Every structure is written in structure tokens, then in C-alpha cells.
Amino acid sequence: MKLISAIVKPFKLDDIREALSELGVNGMTITEVKGFGRQKGHTEMYRGAEYVVDFLPKIKIEVACTDEMAEPIIEAMVKAANTGKIGDGKIFITPLEGVIRIRTGELDETAL
């Protein structure tokens, strides 16, 4: 099993959700996060004063899946999140040791 975590631009969330739904992904966790990468933030004007925005708003999408579903999910995320501009985000793939569905006690792939 794998845990796929994607950090993407907020306006791409609906595109990614739709792409994953088409693959049959039936669950994901979404978190509003802030951060920066190579962009190093940017400057903005507010009431005539310029200030630096160090952390940019992003969305973190987490999907737990079987090993077989990992590649199609990653490909769908990359395609849906890509704008071709700096700051499109990153996808992290980590091994998932175990999953337990609290309500039923199901384990691992049956709990997904």
C-alpha cells in the first residue's frame, strides 16, 4: 500500500478530485496548508504598503491506495495539477505499513 500526498495550487483541487473520481478513488483527505518552495513567496500591496508573503496558500491532498492503483493515481494528479508554471506543487509517495478502519476493525487493503 502507498500513501500519496500532493501539495498543489488551491484552484486545481476540483480538477484533481474529478480525475481521481474517474479512477474510482473513493476517499481522500484535503488540508489547507501554507508553504513555499523555489518561489520563496512574493510581495503584495495592501493599502499602499508593500509587504512580503513568505508562505503561499496550498492544498494538501492525501490518498491511501493499493500498490497497483498508485501509478494511475499519480499520473492523474500530475495531469490535473499541471499548469506549466512555477509553484504547481509536488507529490510525495510513501509506503503505508497498515490501515485500520475504526468502525469495523477491517485491516489494510480491505480497510481502504
Rosetta blueprint (number, residue, H / E / L):
1 M L
2 K E
3 L E
4 I E
5 S E
6 A E
7 I E
8 V E
9 K L
10 P H
11 F H
12 K H
13 L H
14 D H
15 D H
16 I H
17 R H
18 E H
19 A H
20 L H
21 S H
22 E H
23 L H
24 G L
25 V L
26 N L
27 G L
28 M L
29 T E
30 I E
31 T E
32 E E
33 V E
34 K E
35 G E
36 F L
37 G L
38 R L
39 Q L
40 K L
41 G L
42 H E
43 T E
44 E E
45 M E
46 Y E
47 R L
48 G L
49 A E
50 E E
51 Y E
52 V E
53 V E
54 D L
55 F L
56 L E
57 P E
58 K E
59 I E
60 K E
61 I E
62 E E
63 V E
64 A E
65 C E
66 T L
67 D H
68 E H
69 M H
70 A H
71 E H
72 P H
73 I H
74 I H
75 E H
76 A H
77 M H
78 V H
79 K H
80 A H
81 A H
82 N L
83 T L
84 G L
85 K L
86 I L
87 G L
88 D L
89 G E
90 K E
91 I E
92 F E
93 I E
94 T E
95 P E
96 L L
97 E L
98 G L
99 V L
100 I E
101 R L
102 I L
103 R L
104 T L
105 G L
106 E L
107 L E
108 D H
109 E H
110 T H
111 A H
112 L L
